[in-house]
Amino acid sequence: MIMIVGWHARLLFRVVAILCLFRYVAVKHWLLAPYYRGLAVQARYLYRTSELFKLRWQALGYEYAMESFEGETGLYFFDKTRKEHWRIRLHIFVDATCGRKPRPYYLGEERRM
């Protein structure tokens, strides 16, 4: 039996830990990719129904309003989508789990309790 001591053991541990971390992240992204696609569709829907989109469309045109979703605006609405009502996130998760095409959801004010 070979015993590894000293800095060799630390180096081996770090290499194994990094490989395990990369594998964990890869599997996590592979499993959650459909869910994140659904969140992205919902984020685009939230942006298109927002006052910001309407103001940009009226002031600068439809093309600019659509292109301005990329970048910081898109990240803001994606973060906003991650904080949406639990029913909407549940629908998105079920769609992703069942392999359905992502689509936006709207929950009326009377159903938000």
N, CA, C and O atoms as a GROMACS GRO file, in nm:
protein
  452
    1MET      N    1   0.084  -0.118   0.000
    1MET     CA    2   0.000   0.000   0.000
    1MET      C    3   0.089   0.125   0.000
    1MET      O    4   0.185   0.134   0.076
    2ILE      N    5   0.055   0.218  -0.084
    2ILE     CA    6   0.134   0.340  -0.096
    2ILE      C    7   0.069   0.448  -0.010
    2ILE      O    8  -0.052   0.471  -0.017
    3MET      N    9   0.150   0.513   0.070
    3MET     CA   10   0.099   0.621   0.154
    3MET      C   11   0.147   0.754   0.095
    3MET      O   12   0.265   0.773   0.064
    4ILE      N   13   0.054   0.843   0.081
    4ILE     CA   14   0.088   0.975   0.030
    4ILE      C   15   0.082   1.071   0.147
    4ILE      O   16  -0.020   1.080   0.216
    5VAL      N   17   0.190   1.143   0.169
    5VAL     CA   18   0.196   1.234   0.282
    5VAL      C   19   0.245   1.369   0.235
    5VAL      O   20   0.302   1.384   0.126
    6GLY      N   21   0.223   1.466   0.319
    6GLY     CA   22   0.276   1.598   0.293
    6GLY      C   23   0.202   1.671   0.182
    6GLY      O   24   0.080   1.661   0.168
    7TRP      N   25   0.279   1.745   0.105
    7TRP     CA   26   0.217   1.828   0.000
    7TRP      C   27   0.158   1.745  -0.111
    7TRP      O   28   0.070   1.793  -0.182
    8HIS      N   29   0.204   1.621  -0.129
    8HIS     CA   30   0.146   1.534  -0.232
    8HIS      C   31  -0.001   1.504  -0.201
    8HIS      O   32  -0.085   1.502  -0.291
    9ALA      N   33  -0.029   1.481  -0.074
    9ALA     CA   34  -0.166   1.451  -0.033
    9ALA      C   35  -0.256   1.572  -0.055
    9ALA      O   36  -0.368   1.559  -0.105
   10ARG      N   37  -0.207   1.688  -0.018
   10ARG     CA   38  -0.287   1.810  -0.038
   10ARG      C   39  -0.312   1.836  -0.186
   10ARG      O   40  -0.423   1.873  -0.225
   11LEU      N   41  -0.211   1.815  -0.268
   11LEU     CA   42  -0.225   1.835  -0.412
   11LEU      C   43  -0.326   1.736  -0.471
   11LEU      O   44  -0.411   1.773  -0.551
   12LEU      N   45  -0.315   1.610  -0.430
   12LEU     CA   46  -0.408   1.509  -0.478
   12LEU      C   47  -0.551   1.542  -0.435
   12LEU      O   48  -0.645   1.529  -0.513
   13PHE      N   49  -0.566   1.585  -0.309
   13PHE     CA   50  -0.699   1.622  -0.260
   13PHE      C   51  -0.756   1.739  -0.339
   13PHE      O   52  -0.874   1.738  -0.375
   14ARG      N   53  -0.675   1.840  -0.366
   14ARG     CA   54  -0.722   1.956  -0.442
   14ARG      C   55  -0.762   1.919  -0.584
   14ARG      O   56  -0.863   1.968  -0.635
   15VAL      N   57  -0.686   1.834  -0.648
   15VAL     CA   58  -0.718   1.791  -0.784
   15VAL      C   59  -0.850   1.714  -0.786
   15VAL      O   60  -0.936   1.739  -0.870
   16VAL      N   61  -0.866   1.622  -0.692
   16VAL     CA   62  -0.990   1.544  -0.685
   16VAL      C   63  -1.108   1.635  -0.651
   16VAL      O   64  -1.216   1.618  -0.709
   17ALA      N   65  -1.091   1.729  -0.561
   17ALA     CA   66  -1.199   1.821  -0.524
   17ALA      C   67  -1.240   1.908  -0.643
   17ALA      O   68  -1.359   1.930  -0.665
   18ILE      N   69  -1.144   1.956  -0.719
   18ILE     CA   70  -1.176   2.039  -0.836
   18ILE      C   71  -1.249   1.957  -0.942
   18ILE      O   72  -1.344   2.005  -1.002
   19LEU      N   73  -1.205   1.835  -0.964
   19LEU     CA   74  -1.273   1.748  -1.061
   19LEU      C   75  -1.417   1.718  -1.018
   19LEU      O   76  -1.508   1.719  -1.101
   20CYS      N   77  -1.438   1.692  -0.890
   20CYS     CA   78  -1.572   1.667  -0.839
   20CYS      C   79  -1.660   1.792  -0.852
   20CYS      O   80  -1.777   1.782  -0.886
   21LEU      N   81  -1.603   1.908  -0.825
   21LEU     CA   82  -1.678   2.033  -0.837
   21LEU      C   83  -1.720   2.058  -0.981
   21LEU      O   84  -1.834   2.095  -1.007
   22PHE      N   85  -1.628   2.038  -1.075
   22PHE     CA   86  -1.662   2.056  -1.216
   22PHE      C   87  -1.770   1.959  -1.260
   22PHE      O   88  -1.861   1.997  -1.334
   23ARG      N   89  -1.763   1.835  -1.215
   23ARG     CA   90  -1.864   1.736  -1.251
   23ARG      C   91  -2.000   1.775  -1.193
   23ARG      O   92  -2.102   1.764  -1.260
   24TYR      N   93  -2.002   1.822  -1.067
   24TYR     CA   94  -2.126   1.865  -1.003
   24TYR      C   95  -2.189   1.981  -1.079
   24TYR      O   96  -2.310   1.980  -1.104
   25VAL      N   97  -2.109   2.080  -1.115
   25VAL     CA   98  -2.161   2.195  -1.188
   25VAL      C   99  -2.212   2.154  -1.325
   25VAL      O  100  -2.316   2.204  -1.369
   26ALA      N  101  -2.142   2.066  -1.393
   26ALA     CA  102  -2.186   2.021  -1.526
   26ALA      C  103  -2.318   1.945  -1.518
   26ALA      O  104  -2.407   1.967  -1.601
   27VAL      N  105  -2.332   1.858  -1.421
   27VAL     CA  106  -2.457   1.782  -1.406
   27VAL      C  107  -2.571   1.875  -1.367
   27VAL      O  108  -2.683   1.860  -1.416
   28LYS      N  109  -2.542   1.969  -1.279
   28LYS     CA  110  -2.646   2.065  -1.237
   28LYS      C  111  -2.696   2.146  -1.356
   28LYS      O  112  -2.817   2.162  -1.372
   29HIS      N  113  -2.605   2.196  -1.438
   29HIS     CA  114  -2.647   2.274  -1.555
   29HIS      C  115  -2.720   2.187  -1.656
   29HIS      O  116  -2.814   2.234  -1.720
   30TRP      N  117  -2.680   2.062  -1.670
   30TRP     CA  118  -2.747   1.973  -1.763
   30TRP      C  119  -2.890   1.944  -1.717
   30TRP      O  120  -2.982   1.941  -1.798
   31LEU      N  121  -2.908   1.924  -1.586
   31LEU     CA  122  -3.042   1.895  -1.534
   31LEU      C  123  -3.133   2.017  -1.534
   31LEU      O  124  -3.252   2.005  -1.563
   32LEU      N  125  -3.078   2.133  -1.503
   32LEU     CA  126  -3.161   2.253  -1.488
   32LEU      C  127  -3.169   2.339  -1.614
   32LEU      O  128  -3.235   2.443  -1.612
   33ALA      N  129  -3.105   2.300  -1.722
   33ALA     CA  130  -3.107   2.381  -1.844
   33ALA      C  131  -3.250   2.405  -1.896
   33ALA      O  132  -3.280   2.519  -1.933
   34PRO      N  133  -3.338   2.305  -1.902
   34PRO     CA  134  -3.475   2.334  -1.948
   34PRO      C  135  -3.549   2.430  -1.855
   34PRO      O  136  -3.628   2.512  -1.902
   35TYR      N  137  -3.524   2.420  -1.725
   35TYR     CA  138  -3.589   2.512  -1.630
   35TYR      C  139  -3.541   2.655  -1.653
   35TYR      O  140  -3.621   2.749  -1.651
   36TYR      N  141  -3.412   2.672  -1.674
   36TYR     CA  142  -3.359   2.806  -1.699
   36TYR      C  143  -3.408   2.861  -1.832
   36TYR      O  144  -3.427   2.982  -1.845
   37ARG      N  145  -3.428   2.776  -1.932
   37ARG     CA  146  -3.487   2.822  -2.058
   37ARG      C  147  -3.628   2.874  -2.035
   37ARG      O  148  -3.667   2.976  -2.092
   38GLY      N  149  -3.705   2.804  -1.952
   38GLY     CA  150  -3.839   2.850  -1.918
   38GLY      C  151  -3.836   2.982  -1.844
   38GLY      O  152  -3.920   3.069  -1.867
   39LEU      N  153  -3.740   2.998  -1.753
   39LEU     CA  154  -3.726   3.126  -1.682
   39LEU      C  155  -3.690   3.238  -1.779
   39LEU      O  156  -3.736   3.351  -1.762
   40ALA      N  157  -3.609   3.208  -1.878
   40ALA     CA  158  -3.571   3.311  -1.976
   40ALA      C  159  -3.692   3.353  -2.059
   40ALA      O  160  -3.707   3.472  -2.090
   41VAL      N  161  -3.777   3.258  -2.096
   41VAL     CA  162  -3.899   3.293  -2.170
   41VAL      C  163  -3.990   3.380  -2.084
   41VAL      O  164  -4.047   3.477  -2.132
   42GLN      N  165  -4.002   3.345  -1.956
   42GLN     CA  166  -4.085   3.425  -1.865
   42GLN      C  167  -4.025   3.564  -1.846
   42GLN      O  168  -4.099   3.662  -1.836
   43ALA      N  169  -3.893   3.575  -1.840
   43ALA     CA  170  -3.828   3.705  -1.824
   43ALA      C  171  -3.856   3.793  -1.945
   43ALA      O  172  -3.883   3.912  -1.931
   44ARG      N  173  -3.848   3.736  -2.066
   44ARG     CA  174  -3.878   3.813  -2.186
   44ARG      C  175  -4.024   3.858  -2.186
   44ARG      O  176  -4.055   3.969  -2.229
   45TYR      N  177  -4.115   3.772  -2.138
   45TYR     CA  178  -4.257   3.810  -2.128
   45TYR      C  179  -4.275   3.926  -2.030
   45TYR      O  180  -4.348   4.020  -2.058
   46LEU      N  181  -4.208   3.918  -1.914
   46LEU     CA  182  -4.219   4.027  -1.817
   46LEU      C  183  -4.167   4.158  -1.876
   46LEU      O  184  -4.226   4.264  -1.852
   47TYR      N  185  -4.059   4.150  -1.952
   47TYR     CA  186  -4.004   4.271  -2.014
   47TYR      C  187  -4.101   4.329  -2.117
   47TYR      O  188  -4.123   4.450  -2.121
   48ARG      N  189  -4.160   4.242  -2.199
   48ARG     CA  190  -4.250   4.291  -2.303
   48ARG      C  191  -4.380   4.348  -2.248
   48ARG      O  192  -4.446   4.426  -2.316
   49THR      N  193  -4.416   4.310  -2.126
   49THR     CA  194  -4.537   4.366  -2.065
   49THR      C  195  -4.506   4.481  -1.971
   49THR      O  196  -4.598   4.534  -1.907
   50SER      N  197  -4.381   4.521  -1.960
   50SER     CA  198  -4.343   4.627  -1.867
   50SER      C  199  -4.359   4.765  -1.930
   50SER      O  200  -4.368   4.779  -2.052
   51GLU      N  201  -4.361   4.863  -1.844
   51GLU     CA  202  -4.368   5.002  -1.890
   51GLU      C  203  -4.238   5.043  -1.959
   51GLU      O  204  -4.240   5.126  -2.050
   52LEU      N  205  -4.127   4.987  -1.916
   52LEU     CA  206  -3.998   5.018  -1.977
   52LEU      C  207  -3.998   4.983  -2.126
   52LEU      O  208  -3.953   5.062  -2.209
   53PHE      N  209  -4.051   4.865  -2.159
   53PHE     CA  210  -4.059   4.824  -2.299
   53PHE      C  211  -4.148   4.919  -2.378
   53PHE      O  212  -4.114   4.960  -2.488
   54LYS      N  213  -4.263   4.954  -2.321
   54LYS     CA  214  -4.357   5.043  -2.392
   54LYS      C  215  -4.295   5.180  -2.415
   54LYS      O  216  -4.310   5.238  -2.522
   55LEU      N  217  -4.225   5.232  -2.314
   55LEU     CA  218  -4.162   5.364  -2.331
   55LEU      C  219  -4.051   5.360  -2.436
   55LEU      O  220  -4.041   5.451  -2.518
   56ARG      N  221  -3.970   5.256  -2.434
   56ARG     CA  222  -3.863   5.245  -2.535
   56ARG      C  223  -3.921   5.227  -2.675
   56ARG      O  224  -3.868   5.281  -2.772
   57TRP      N  225  -4.029   5.152  -2.685
   57TRP     CA  226  -4.093   5.130  -2.815
   57TRP      C  227  -4.146   5.261  -2.871
   57TRP      O  228  -4.126   5.292  -2.989
   58GLN      N  229  -4.212   5.338  -2.786
   58GLN     CA  230  -4.269   5.465  -2.832
   58GLN      C  231  -4.160   5.567  -2.865
   58GLN      O  232  -4.172   5.641  -2.963
   59ALA      N  233  -4.055   5.571  -2.785
   59ALA     CA  234  -3.952   5.674  -2.803
   59ALA      C  235  -3.851   5.637  -2.911
   59ALA      O  236  -3.814   5.723  -2.992
   60LEU      N  237  -3.806   5.512  -2.915
   60LEU     CA  238  -3.694   5.478  -3.001
   60LEU      C  239  -3.724   5.369  -3.104
   60LEU      O  240  -3.639   5.339  -3.188
   61GLY      N  241  -3.843   5.311  -3.101
   61GLY     CA  242  -3.879   5.211  -3.201
   61GLY      C  243  -3.878   5.070  -3.145
   61GLY      O  244  -3.817   5.040  -3.043
   62TYR      N  245  -3.948   4.984  -3.217
   62TYR     CA  246  -3.966   4.845  -3.174
   62TYR      C  247  -3.835   4.768  -3.177
   62TYR      O  248  -3.806   4.692  -3.084
   63GLU      N  249  -3.755   4.785  -3.280
   63GLU     CA  250  -3.629   4.711  -3.291
   63GLU      C  251  -3.536   4.742  -3.173
   63GLU      O  252  -3.475   4.651  -3.116
   64TYR      N  253  -3.525   4.870  -3.139
   64TYR     CA  254  -3.440   4.906  -3.026
   64TYR      C  255  -3.495   4.848  -2.896
   64TYR      O  256  -3.419   4.800  -2.812
   65ALA      N  257  -3.626   4.853  -2.880
   65ALA     CA  258  -3.687   4.799  -2.759
   65ALA      C  259  -3.660   4.649  -2.745
   65ALA      O  260  -3.634   4.601  -2.635
   66MET      N  261  -3.664   4.576  -2.855
   66MET     CA  262  -3.637   4.432  -2.850
   66MET      C  263  -3.488   4.404  -2.827
   66MET      O  264  -3.453   4.313  -2.752
   67GLU      N  265  -3.401   4.480  -2.892
   67GLU     CA  266  -3.257   4.458  -2.877
   67GLU      C  267  -3.205   4.501  -2.740
   67GLU      O  268  -3.104   4.448  -2.694
   68SER      N  269  -3.273   4.594  -2.675
   68SER     CA  270  -3.225   4.642  -2.546
   68SER      C  271  -3.251   4.543  -2.433
   68SER      O  272  -3.210   4.567  -2.319
   69PHE      N  273  -3.319   4.432  -2.462
   69PHE     CA  274  -3.340   4.329  -2.360
   69PHE      C  275  -3.209   4.261  -2.323
   69PHE      O  276  -3.191   4.217  -2.210
   70GLU      N  277  -3.118   4.251  -2.418
   70GLU     CA  278  -2.990   4.186  -2.392
   70GLU      C  279  -2.909   4.271  -2.294
   70GLU      O  280  -2.921   4.394  -2.292
   71GLY      N  281  -2.828   4.207  -2.214
   71GLY     CA  282  -2.741   4.279  -2.121
   71GLY      C  283  -2.804   4.296  -1.984
   71GLY      O  284  -2.870   4.205  -1.933
   72GLU      N  285  -2.784   4.412  -1.925
   72GLU     CA  286  -2.830   4.439  -1.789
   72GLU      C  287  -2.981   4.431  -1.774
   72GLU      O  288  -3.031   4.384  -1.672
   73THR      N  289  -3.054   4.477  -1.875
   73THR     CA  290  -3.200   4.472  -1.868
   73THR      C  291  -3.248   4.328  -1.862
   73THR      O  292  -3.338   4.295  -1.784
   74GLY      N  293  -3.191   4.243  -1.944
   74GLY     CA  294  -3.228   4.102  -1.944
   74GLY      C  295  -3.196   4.034  -1.812
   74GLY      O  296  -3.275   3.955  -1.762
   75LEU      N  297  -3.080   4.066  -1.755
   75LEU     CA  298  -3.043   4.008  -1.626
   75LEU      C  299  -3.137   4.054  -1.515
   75LEU      O  300  -3.172   3.977  -1.426
   76TYR      N  301  -3.178   4.182  -1.522
   76TYR     CA  302  -3.272   4.233  -1.422
   76TYR      C  303  -3.404   4.158  -1.428
   76TYR      O  304  -3.458   4.117  -1.325
   77PHE      N  305  -3.457   4.140  -1.549
   77PHE     CA  306  -3.585   4.071  -1.562
   77PHE      C  307  -3.572   3.921  -1.535
   77PHE      O  308  -3.668   3.860  -1.489
   78PHE      N  309  -3.456   3.861  -1.562
   78PHE     CA  310  -3.435   3.720  -1.527
   78PHE      C  311  -3.434   3.704  -1.375
   78PHE      O  312  -3.492   3.609  -1.323
   79ASP      N  313  -3.370   3.797  -1.305
   79ASP     CA  314  -3.369   3.793  -1.159
   79ASP      C  315  -3.510   3.815  -1.105
   79ASP      O  316  -3.550   3.753  -1.007
   80LYS      N  317  -3.583   3.904  -1.169
   80LYS     CA  318  -3.721   3.929  -1.128
   80LYS      C  319  -3.806   3.804  -1.150
   80LYS      O  320  -3.895   3.776  -1.070
   81THR      N  321  -3.780   3.729  -1.255
   81THR     CA  322  -3.852   3.606  -1.282
   81THR      C  323  -3.822   3.501  -1.177
   81THR      O  324  -3.912   3.426  -1.137
   82ARG      N  325  -3.699   3.494  -1.132
   82ARG     CA  326  -3.664   3.397  -1.028
   82ARG      C  327  -3.735   3.426  -0.898
   82ARG      O  328  -3.744   3.338  -0.812
   83LYS      N  329  -3.786   3.549  -0.880
   83LYS     CA  330  -3.859   3.585  -0.759
   83LYS      C  331  -4.011   3.590  -0.784
   83LYS      O  332  -4.086   3.642  -0.701
   84GLU      N  333  -4.056   3.537  -0.898
   84GLU     CA  334  -4.198   3.537  -0.931
   84GLU      C  335  -4.276   3.453  -0.831
   84GLU      O  336  -4.219   3.384  -0.746
   85HIS      N  337  -4.407   3.459  -0.844
   85HIS     CA  338  -4.496   3.382  -0.758
   85HIS      C  339  -4.463   3.233  -0.771
   85HIS      O  340  -4.425   3.186  -0.878
   86TRP      N  341  -4.478   3.159  -0.662
   86TRP     CA  342  -4.440   3.018  -0.662
   86TRP      C  343  -4.520   2.936  -0.761
   86TRP      O  344  -4.468   2.836  -0.812
   87ARG      N  345  -4.644   2.973  -0.791
   87ARG     CA  346  -4.724   2.897  -0.886
   87ARG      C  347  -4.666   2.907  -1.028
   87ARG      O  348  -4.664   2.809  -1.102
   88ILE      N  349  -4.620   3.024  -1.063
   88ILE     CA  350  -4.560   3.042  -1.196
   88ILE      C  351  -4.432   2.961  -1.206
   88ILE      O  352  -4.409   2.893  -1.306
   89ARG      N  353  -4.348   2.968  -1.104
   89ARG     CA  354  -4.224   2.891  -1.105
   89ARG      C  355  -4.253   2.740  -1.106
   89ARG      O  356  -4.178   2.664  -1.167
   90LEU      N  357  -4.360   2.698  -1.039
   90LEU     CA  358  -4.398   2.557  -1.041
   90LEU      C  359  -4.441   2.514  -1.182
   90LEU      O  360  -4.403   2.406  -1.228
   91HIS      N  361  -4.519   2.598  -1.250
   91HIS     CA  362  -4.558   2.566  -1.388
   91HIS      C  363  -4.435   2.554  -1.478
   91HIS      O  364  -4.426   2.463  -1.560
   92ILE      N  365  -4.342   2.646  -1.463
   92ILE     CA  366  -4.220   2.642  -1.544
   92ILE      C  367  -4.140   2.515  -1.513
   92ILE      O  368  -4.089   2.450  -1.605
   93PHE      N  369  -4.130   2.478  -1.386
   93PHE     CA  370  -4.057   2.358  -1.348
   93PHE      C  371  -4.124   2.232  -1.402
   93PHE      O  372  -4.057   2.141  -1.451
   94VAL      N  373  -4.258   2.226  -1.393
   94VAL     CA  374  -4.330   2.109  -1.444
   94VAL      C  375  -4.314   2.100  -1.596
   94VAL      O  376  -4.294   1.991  -1.650
   95ASP      N  377  -4.323   2.212  -1.664
   95ASP     CA  378  -4.301   2.211  -1.810
   95ASP      C  379  -4.161   2.159  -1.844
   95ASP      O  380  -4.145   2.080  -1.936
   96ALA      N  381  -4.061   2.205  -1.769
   96ALA     CA  382  -3.924   2.161  -1.795
   96ALA      C  383  -3.907   2.013  -1.765
   96ALA      O  384  -3.837   1.943  -1.838
   97THR      N  385  -3.971   1.965  -1.659
   97THR     CA  386  -3.960   1.824  -1.621
   97THR      C  387  -4.028   1.734  -1.723
   97THR      O  388  -3.978   1.626  -1.754
   98CYS      N  389  -4.143   1.777  -1.775
   98CYS     CA  390  -4.219   1.696  -1.870
   98CYS      C  391  -4.168   1.711  -2.012
   98CYS      O  392  -4.215   1.640  -2.102
   99GLY      N  393  -4.074   1.799  -2.035
   99GLY     CA  394  -4.018   1.817  -2.168
   99GLY      C  395  -4.104   1.903  -2.260
   99GLY      O  396  -4.089   1.897  -2.382
  100ARG      N  397  -4.193   1.982  -2.204
  100ARG     CA  398  -4.276   2.071  -2.284
  100ARG      C  399  -4.197   2.193  -2.329
  100ARG      O  400  -4.095   2.228  -2.271
  101LYS      N  401  -4.248   2.256  -2.435
  101LYS     CA  402  -4.186   2.377  -2.486
  101LYS      C  403  -4.207   2.491  -2.385
  101LYS      O  404  -4.318   2.505  -2.333
  102PRO      N  405  -4.104   2.572  -2.356
  102PRO     CA  406  -4.122   2.682  -2.261
  102PRO      C  407  -4.221   2.785  -2.312
  102PRO      O  408  -4.224   2.817  -2.431
  103ARG      N  409  -4.304   2.837  -2.222
  103ARG     CA  410  -4.402   2.940  -2.258
  103ARG      C  411  -4.420   3.032  -2.138
  103ARG      O  412  -4.396   2.992  -2.024
  104PRO      N  413  -4.464   3.154  -2.163
  104PRO     CA  414  -4.484   3.247  -2.052
  104PRO      C  415  -4.617   3.220  -1.981
  104PRO      O  416  -4.710   3.166  -2.039
  105TYR      N  417  -4.622   3.259  -1.855
  105TYR     CA  418  -4.742   3.242  -1.774
  105TYR      C  419  -4.782   3.375  -1.713
  105TYR      O  420  -4.698   3.461  -1.685
  106TYR      N  421  -4.912   3.390  -1.693
  106TYR     CA  422  -4.967   3.508  -1.626
  106TYR      C  423  -5.059   3.459  -1.517
  106TYR      O  424  -5.142   3.371  -1.539
  107LEU      N  425  -5.045   3.515  -1.399
  107LEU     CA  426  -5.130   3.481  -1.287
  107LEU      C  427  -5.204   3.607  -1.247
  107LEU      O  428  -5.143   3.705  -1.205
  108GLY      N  429  -5.336   3.605  -1.260
  108GLY     CA  430  -5.417   3.722  -1.230
  108GLY      C  431  -5.400   3.767  -1.085
  108GLY      O  432  -5.361   3.689  -0.999
  109GLU      N  433  -5.431   3.892  -1.061
  109GLU     CA  434  -5.414   3.949  -0.927
  109GLU      C  435  -5.503   3.879  -0.825
  109GLU      O  436  -5.466   3.870  -0.708
  110GLU      N  437  -5.619   3.829  -0.868
  110GLU     CA  438  -5.709   3.765  -0.771
  110GLU      C  439  -5.656   3.628  -0.727
  110GLU      O  440  -5.698   3.577  -0.623
  111ARG      N  441  -5.565   3.567  -0.804
  111ARG     CA  442  -5.512   3.437  -0.770
  111ARG      C  443  -5.380   3.448  -0.693
  111ARG      O  444  -5.328   3.346  -0.646
  112ARG      N  445  -5.326   3.566  -0.679
  112ARG     CA  446  -5.199   3.585  -0.606
  112ARG      C  447  -5.230   3.602  -0.458
  112ARG      O  448  -5.258   3.713  -0.412
  113MET      N  449  -5.223   3.494  -0.385
  113MET     CA  450  -5.249   3.501  -0.241
  113MET      C  451  -5.131   3.451  -0.163
  113MET      O  452  -5.134   3.449  -0.040
   0.00000   0.00000   0.00000
